[in-house]
Amino acid sequence: MTVVGILGTIHNPELREKYNCSLALYESLITEFKPDIICGEVHPLSWQKYIEDSNNKGYWGEPASEYWELIFPLCEENQIEFVPIDWFELDVWNNFDPFGGYSKERREELQQIDDGWFFKQMSTHAAGDIPFNSVEFDEMTRLKYEWLNEINPTAHNIRWVVRNQIMIQRVKNTMDSNPNKRILCIVGADHNYLFQETLIKEPILLLYPLR
């Protein structure tokens, strides 16, 4: 049977240190899972640039630091296949600003509310055995994105719904072409709940959280 795991990460090094989710923890979780394949939140173009030149650190802050510092080297060292699954289109991404179309004053108000959601998410870090991989974090995250949908449903659809649908479909394609393998999805923790609720419907053994 195909085994699929989900590991939600925090991209910011300072936040990883603050909330006890170090790269050492992520390494131990990956090692325990023993993946044949890692599906990571990396844009295919960035992955191609890395294949061509391992000193090329992508663009626009992508991929996140845990890939350069841990996941790519770990894959190379242990001969783990890496599949990039992220999706976005840089030429139109900013046209779907969730706070676009609002006045400057209202944008500032909405940004403060968004910051409040972030702090609520962070407050769940101690729930479960892996920071930000828990029912409590996922529920708070779901509520945040429901709010963002109310603010700007068009932006939410493109930036969140469609993006996750494509990411998850790339995981499904990997599952279909690699039956009976151990596949680990490593994504920013905000994606956890959508990956979990979609992949649990598949004829696989789904592991989430990993501990």
C-alpha positions in Angstrom: 0.0 0.0 0.0 1.1 3.5 -0.7 2.0 5.4 2.5 1.7 9.2 2.4 2.8 11.5 5.3 2.2 15.2 5.8 4.8 17.4 7.5 3.9 21.1 8.0 6.8 23.4 8.4 7.5 27.0 9.5 9.5 28.8 6.8 10.9 31.6 9.1 14.2 30.6 10.9 13.5 32.9 13.8 10.0 31.5 14.3 11.3 28.0 14.1 13.7 28.7 16.9 11.1 30.5 19.0 8.5 27.7 18.7 10.8 24.7 19.0 10.5 23.4 15.5 14.1 23.4 14.5 15.6 21.9 11.3 16.9 19.1 13.6 13.4 18.2 14.5 12.3 18.2 10.8 15.3 16.0 10.0 14.4 13.5 12.7 10.8 13.4 11.4 11.9 12.8 7.8 14.4 10.2 8.9 11.8 8.4 11.0 9.3 8.4 8.0 11.9 7.0 5.6 10.5 8.4 2.4 11.2 7.1 -1.0 9.9 10.4 -2.4 9.5 13.9 -1.0 6.8 16.2 -2.5 7.9 19.7 -1.5 6.5 23.2 -1.6 8.9 24.3 -4.3 8.0 25.8 -7.7 9.1 23.5 -10.6 11.0 26.4 -12.2 13.0 26.9 -9.0 13.7 23.2 -8.8 14.9 23.2 -12.4 17.2 26.1 -11.6 18.6 24.2 -8.6 19.3 21.1 -10.8 21.2 23.3 -13.2 23.1 25.2 -10.6 22.9 24.2 -6.9 24.1 27.7 -5.9 21.0 29.2 -7.5 18.7 30.1 -4.6 15.6 30.6 -6.6 13.7 33.8 -6.8 11.2 35.9 -4.8 12.2 34.3 -1.6 11.3 30.8 -2.9 12.0 28.0 -2.0 12.0 28.5 1.8 15.2 28.1 3.7 14.5 24.6 5.0 14.8 23.3 1.5 18.3 24.8 0.9 19.6 24.0 4.4 18.0 20.6 5.0 15.7 18.9 2.5 17.7 19.2 -0.7 20.9 17.9 0.9 19.0 15.2 2.7 17.5 14.0 -0.6 20.9 13.9 -2.2 22.6 12.1 0.6 19.9 9.4 1.0 18.9 9.1 -2.7 15.4 10.4 -2.0 13.5 11.5 -5.1 12.3 15.1 -4.9 9.1 16.3 -6.6 8.3 20.0 -6.7 4.6 20.6 -6.3 4.1 24.4 -5.7 2.2 26.5 -8.1 1.9 30.3 -8.7 2.3 32.7 -11.6 4.5 35.6 -10.7 3.3 37.8 -13.5 -0.2 37.9 -12.1 0.2 37.0 -8.4 0.1 40.6 -7.2 -3.0 41.3 -9.2 -4.8 39.0 -6.7 -3.8 40.9 -3.6 -6.4 39.9 -0.9 -6.6 43.5 0.3 -6.5 45.0 -3.2 -9.2 47.5 -4.0 -9.5 48.7 -0.4 -8.5 52.2 0.8 -5.2 52.7 2.5 -6.9 53.0 5.9 -9.0 49.9 5.4 -5.9 48.0 4.2 -4.1 48.9 7.4 -7.1 47.7 9.4 -7.3 44.4 7.5 -3.5 43.9 7.9 -3.9 44.3 11.6 -6.7 41.7 11.7 -4.5 39.4 9.5 -1.7 39.8 12.0 -4.1 38.9 14.8 -5.0 35.6 13.0 -1.3 34.9 12.7 -0.8 35.3 16.5 -3.8 33.0 17.1 -2.2 30.4 14.9 1.1 30.7 16.7 -0.6 30.4 20.1 -1.4 26.7 19.2 2.3 25.7 18.9 2.3 23.5 22.0 -0.7 21.5 20.9 0.3 18.0 19.7 3.8 16.5 19.5 4.9 18.5 16.5 4.5 22.3 16.6 1.9 23.5 14.1 0.9 19.9 13.1 -2.2 19.6 15.2 -6.0 19.7 15.1 -5.9 23.0 17.0 -3.5 24.7 14.6 -5.5 23.4 11.6 -8.8 24.7 12.9 -7.4 28.1 13.6 -5.9 28.2 10.1 -9.1 27.1 8.5 -10.9 30.0 10.2 -8.3 32.4 9.0 -8.7 31.4 5.4 -12.5 31.6 5.7 -12.1 35.2 6.8 -9.8 35.9 3.9 -12.4 34.4 1.6 -15.0 36.9 3.0 -12.6 39.8 2.4 -11.8 38.9 -1.2 -13.2 35.7 -2.6 -11.5 36.1 -6.0 -8.0 36.5 -4.5 -8.7 33.7 -2.1 -9.7 31.4 -4.9 -6.6 32.0 -6.9 -4.0 32.3 -4.2 -5.3 29.6 -1.9 -8.0 27.3 -3.3 -6.6 26.8 -6.8 -3.0 26.8 -5.6 -3.7 24.0 -3.2 -5.8 22.0 -5.7 -2.9 22.0 -8.1 -0.3 21.2 -5.4 -2.4 18.3 -4.1 -3.1 17.0 -7.7 0.7 16.9 -8.2 0.9 14.7 -5.1 -1.8 12.5 -6.5 0.0 12.2 -9.8 3.1 11.2 -7.9 1.1 8.6 -6.0 -0.3 7.2 -9.2 3.0 6.8 -10.9 4.7 5.4 -7.8 2.4 2.8 -6.2 3.4 1.2 -2.9 6.0 3.9 -2.2 6.5 6.0 0.9 5.7 9.6 -0.1 6.2 12.6 2.3 4.5 15.9 1.6 6.5 18.8 3.1 4.5 22.0 2.9 4.1 25.2 5.0 1.9 24.3 8.0 -1.0 26.5 6.7 -1.5 23.9 3.9 -1.9 20.9 6.4 -5.6 20.9 6.8 -6.4 21.0 3.0 -3.9 18.3 2.3 -5.2 16.1 5.1 -8.9 16.5 4.2 -8.3 15.7 0.5 -5.7 12.9 0.7 -7.6 11.0 3.4 -10.2 10.2 0.7 -7.5 8.4 -1.3 -6.9 4.6 -1.1 -3.6 5.1 0.8 -2.4 5.0 4.4 -2.2 8.6 5.4 0.0 9.6 8.3 -0.7 13.0 9.8 0.6 14.2 12.2 3.7 12.1 11.8 3.9 11.7 15.6 
